Amino acid sequence: MMADTIYTPLLYGGFLSIVALALAEKLVPVIPSHALLIFLGTTHASDTKGLISTVAASALGSMLGTLVWYGVGRLAGRNRIDVWIDKGGRYVFLPLARYRALAELYERHTFWITLTAQTIPTVRIFLAMPAGMLGLNLRLFIPASMLGIVIWNTSLIGIGAIVGNSRYDPLYSGLLVVAAILCFEAAIWHSMRYRRRRPA
């Protein structure tokens, strides 16, 4: 009941409410960004002005969340991530040697990897922390993150706007779209696990 009381005004609120929701989604990703952004598209982006405003607010909140994770990474330091990966990397298919190779690659191609990562579910939330641990250049990290965020948010909010303006029930149609996206991602994830476990 209390959660409903807190979230309902935010979901149907204005610019600052959308900023707060996008920030919360980056920091505590309880609700998948697909669901949140598509819902915001159905409720706030009925016209061009609403679409632009919703994308801008959600991008600002998401960028603030990204910078928080970057700051956490900077505070943790570069050496600590090696310890974490060495202990738990095998659970996410990331042994220490592979992590170090990826870290070196990330340092060489900061802009493009950051941009691409912001369009990949889950990765888009947590990549900023290792970026902070590695001390990557903010002059590359910030614009790349913002561009990737805008691409991701615009796509999903745009889908929500189309659903909201259609002749079908927005809530039902939106749920179907979110379910389809989640099923597609689950299929990819299971495919990756199968490939890694398959004997050579």
N, C-alpha and C positions, 0 to 999 in steps of 0.2 A: 504494500500500500504506500509506504513512504517513498519507495523507488518511483512509483507512478507519479506521486506528487512532485517529485524533483524533476523527472525527465519530461513529463508532458509539456510544461511551459517551455522547455528548451527545444523540444521537437517542433513546436508550432510558433516559436518566438522569432525575433528578427535577426539582424546581422550579428550582434554579439552572441546571441544564443547559438548560432551556427558555428561561430568561432570556438565557443566553449565545447560544443559537441565534437568538432573535428580534433581539437586538442586532446580531449578525453579519449577519443578513439585511438590516437597515437600513443598515449601513455598507458592506458588500461584497455587493451583491445578485446573487450568482452563481446561487443557487437561487431560483426564483420563489416569492414568499410563498404563492401558491396551493398549490404542491407541499408546502412545508414545513408549513403550517398544517393542511392536510388530512391529511398523514401524522401529525402530532402528535395530531390528533383520532382517528385510527384506533388509535393506540398508547397514548394516555394518557387518553382521555375516554370510557371504557366506561360510566361512571355519572355522576350529577349532580355528585358531589364532584370527580371527575376532570375533568369539563368546566369547572367553575368554577376549579379550580386551574390548569388548562392555559391558560385564557383570561387569568387574572390574571398568570401568569408571562410569557406571550408579550406581553401588553400592557405590562408593566413593561420588558421588554427593548426592545421597539419604541419606547417613549417615551424611554428612555435614548438610543437611536440618533438619534431625532428631535432631542433636545437637543444632541447632539454636532454634527449638521449645522447647527443654529441657531447654535451657538458658532462654527463655522467661518465662517458667513456674517457674524457680528459682527466677527470678526477681519479678514475680507477688506475689509469696509467697503462703503458704498453706492456710491461712485464707481466701484469696480472692476467691479461687475456691468454697468454701462453699457458699459464697454470690451469685456467678454466678449460681451455680447449684440450689440454693433455688429459684432464680428468673426465670430461664429459663429451668430448668431440665425437667419440664413436657412436653416441646415441643419436646424433644428427648427421651421420655419415661424413664427419669432418675430422679425420685424424690430424695430428699436429703438423706433420710434414705438408699435407695438402693445404692446411690453413695458411702456413707461412708462404707457400707458393702463391696462394690467392691474395694474401696481404701485399706481397711484392707487386703482383699484377695490378691490384687496386691503387697502389701508390703511383704506378706508371700511367694509369688511365683513369684518374680520379673522376673527371667530368662525366665521361660516357658510362662508366659503371654506376656512378651515383644516379644519373638520370634514368638508366634502365631499371635499376633496383626499385625506384619509386613507382614503377608500374607492375611490380611483382608482389602478389599477396604475401603477407607475413614478413618477407624480406624487407619490404618498404618500411616496416615499423622499426625493426631492430638493427638495420645496417648502420644507422647513425652512431650507435655505441662503439662498434669497432673502428669506425671512421675517426671518432674522437680519441680512442686509445692510440690509434696510429698517428694522431696529430695531423691529419690531412688538411691541406690548405683551404681555409674557409672561403677564399675568393673564388675557388672552383666549386667547393662543396655546396655553398648556399645557392648560387644560380642554377646549378645542375639539379639540386633537390627541388627547387621551386618549379622549374620547368617540368620535371617528371611528375610532381604533384598535380600541377595544372592539367597535364595530359590525362592522368588517371581520374582526377575528380571530374573534369569536363565530360569524359566518356560516360561515367556512371550517372552523373547528374543529368546528362543529356538523355540517357535511356529512361531515367525516371520522369523527365519532362514529357517524353513521347508517350510513356505509359499513362501519365496523368492527364494528358490531353486526348487520349484515345476514347473510344465509345465503350470500352470494357471497364469493368470495375478496377480502379487503380490499385487497391490493396491486393486483390487476388492476382492481378497481372504482375504486380511488382514482386510478390512472393514467388511466382513461377519463374520469373527472370533470375532472381537471386538463387533459387534452388538449382536452376540449370547451370549457373556459373559455378556454384559450389560442387555440383556433381562433376563438372568438367575438370575442376582443379583436383578433386579427389581421384579421378581416373588418371591424371598425369602423375600424381604423387605415388599411387600404387604401381604405376608402370615403372617409375624410377626405382622403387624398392625392388621390384621383380628383376629388373636388369642388373642391379647391384648384387642380388643374391644368387643369380643364375651362374652356375659354374662355367668357367672359361672353356 
